Amino acid sequence: MSLLTQEHELVRKTAREFAEKYVEPIARKMDRENYYPRETIREAGKLGILTPTVPAEYGGGGGDLRSAVVVLEELGRISGGFSLLVEAYGILFADAVNNFASKRHKEDVLPKVAAGEKIGAFALSEPCCGSDAAAIQTRAEKKGGEWVINGHKMWITNGLYADYYLLAARTGPREARHKAITVFLLPRSECVEAAPIEVMGVRGTGTAELKFNDCRASDDDVVGEVNGGWKIIMHTLDVGRVAISGVALGIARGAFEEALSWAKNRELFGKKLMEMQNAQFELAEMLAAIETARALAYYAAYLYDTGSPDFLLMSHVAKLQTARLAVDVTRRAVQMEGGFGYSKESKAEMFYRDAKILEIGEGTNEVMKYVLFKLLEKRFG
Ligand SMILES: Cc1cc2nc3c(=O)[nH]c(=O)nc-3n(C[C@H](O)[C@H](O)[C@H](O)COP(=O)(O)OP(=O)(O)OC[C@H]3O[C@@H](n4cnc5c(N)ncnc54)[C@H](O)[C@@H]3O)c2cc1C
């Protein structure tokens, strides 16, 4: 049984052509110069690639989660940075707005975001708390009929250039943890201070540290219910973890293709590297890892698309395993290229650095195992 339909294959064709035509020329510039590809984002908007799951009536791709994984895989094959940028933009921000925001918000915000005219970011993590997100300290307090937001967010993808923040803030005592967190859809204004953060991989994604100083919001800017933000955050991250698997699959493929071409061309000891059995075994290992990642990513997305109760478990299995597989494949690709693999000329070197974030962002490997153990306890006691 194929998990993908003809429609998914059409999405793949569009995403692949887009990635080769528009992302390939800027992929190294993103990495080397930390260049944020504002124009390429607009181009992606024209094709619904930025927001694959947002309904077509708002200008999105109108697809399911498998469509998003297809897009992220094809983008990741060319640039891990561009793929991660789109994942944070299209899933963590736009898909969450589509799932949880009011009709007014959707009509107002989604068309501009889907077109790539306005940028959205998902702002949860703080200097104090990433894995322990229920302990966040950013506060929203009701004063004179409006919300006043103060706090500090960290590591926010697209954060430097965002026009809107889907922002998690505390609206009750810290001891209440996840029961006192509210999500706001906050347009950027002068109350937001954004500073760039230099990162090891997925560069050019506008990673930022953000300070919110007396930012004002109305009741209308609350997404969902006051103190009901946790459910939104968890659902969004569960979906995001599958989307990240698509990024991982793409990065692994990009590195594999580079290693394969190197092995075919490199000559040593009077023969091609590809003729040596260890190189053949390495390529076979990479292929096996990629096909495992593919099966996991699309199966997890299929479970979500079909409303299966097994989705939660598989989203965490897929995130944990595909992140590891991407790190493993990219490490092998660097190794196969020898000294060249360690140089800045090598794409495998870029993919290796890009892959590492997949074991950290949207829940570290350890957080995946924590959730899986909780699910295991429920299932087996
Ligand atoms: C490039 C980049 C982009 C990002 N983009 C975004 C974004 O767009 N929006 C956003 O909100 N956040 C974003 N993040 C933040 C990311 O989600 C967090 O960095 C991540 O969740 C880890 O949190 P932390 O950095 O606070 O590490 P910590 O939570 O302090 O973790 C430190 C170590 O403790 C381990 N640990 C945690 N819990 C346990 C446990 N129960 N048992 C054992 N060990 C444990 C962790 O696995 C880790 O190894 C981004 C981060 C980076 C680097």
The ligand as a Gaussian input file, in Angstrom:
#p B3LYP/6-31G(d) Opt

LIG

0 1
 C       18.160000      26.775000      15.719000
 C       17.040000      26.678000      16.731000
 C       15.751000      27.015000      16.339000
 C       14.700000      26.966000      17.267000
 N       13.455000      27.416000      16.910000
 C       12.497000      27.568000      17.858000
 C       11.245000      28.197000      17.542000
 O       10.976000      28.571000      16.388000
 N       10.340000      28.383000      18.544000
 C       10.584000      27.981000      19.829000
 O        9.725000      28.189000      20.688000
 N       11.767000      27.350000      20.162000
 C       12.717000      27.161000      19.213000
 N       13.932000      26.557000      19.534000
 C       14.165000      26.119000      20.901000
 C       14.220000      24.593000      21.077000
 O       12.925000      24.051000      20.954000
 C       14.867000      24.310000      22.440000
 O       16.232000      24.679000      22.334000
 C       14.743000      22.862000      22.843000
 O       13.400000      22.541000      23.140000
 C       15.613000      22.532000      24.070000
 O       15.392000      23.447000      25.086000
 P       16.635000      24.169000      25.817000
 O       17.506000      24.735000      24.761000
 O       16.105000      25.081000      26.842000
 O       17.437000      22.989000      26.516000
 P       17.068000      22.344000      27.931000
 O       15.606000      22.116000      28.011000
 O       17.716000      23.137000      29.007000
 O       17.794000      20.949000      27.823000
 C       19.179000      20.732000      28.204000
 C       19.451000      19.241000      28.140000
 O       18.610000      18.574000      29.104000
 C       17.982000      17.470000      28.478000
 N       16.714000      17.130000      29.125000
 C       15.558000      17.833000      29.063000
 N       14.583000      17.201000      29.741000
 C       15.126000      16.063000      30.213000
 C       14.633000      14.988000      31.000000
 N       13.383000      14.942000      31.419000
 N       15.483000      14.003000      31.322000
 C       16.781000      14.030000      30.916000
 N       17.304000      15.024000      30.175000
 C       16.492000      16.027000      29.824000
 C       17.782000      17.940000      27.074000
 O       17.498000      16.863000      26.211000
 C       19.092000      18.615000      26.802000
 O       20.052000      17.649000      26.431000
 C       14.962000      26.531000      18.597000
 C       16.275000      26.149000      18.965000
 C       17.300000      26.242000      18.060000
 C       18.699000      25.886000      18.514000

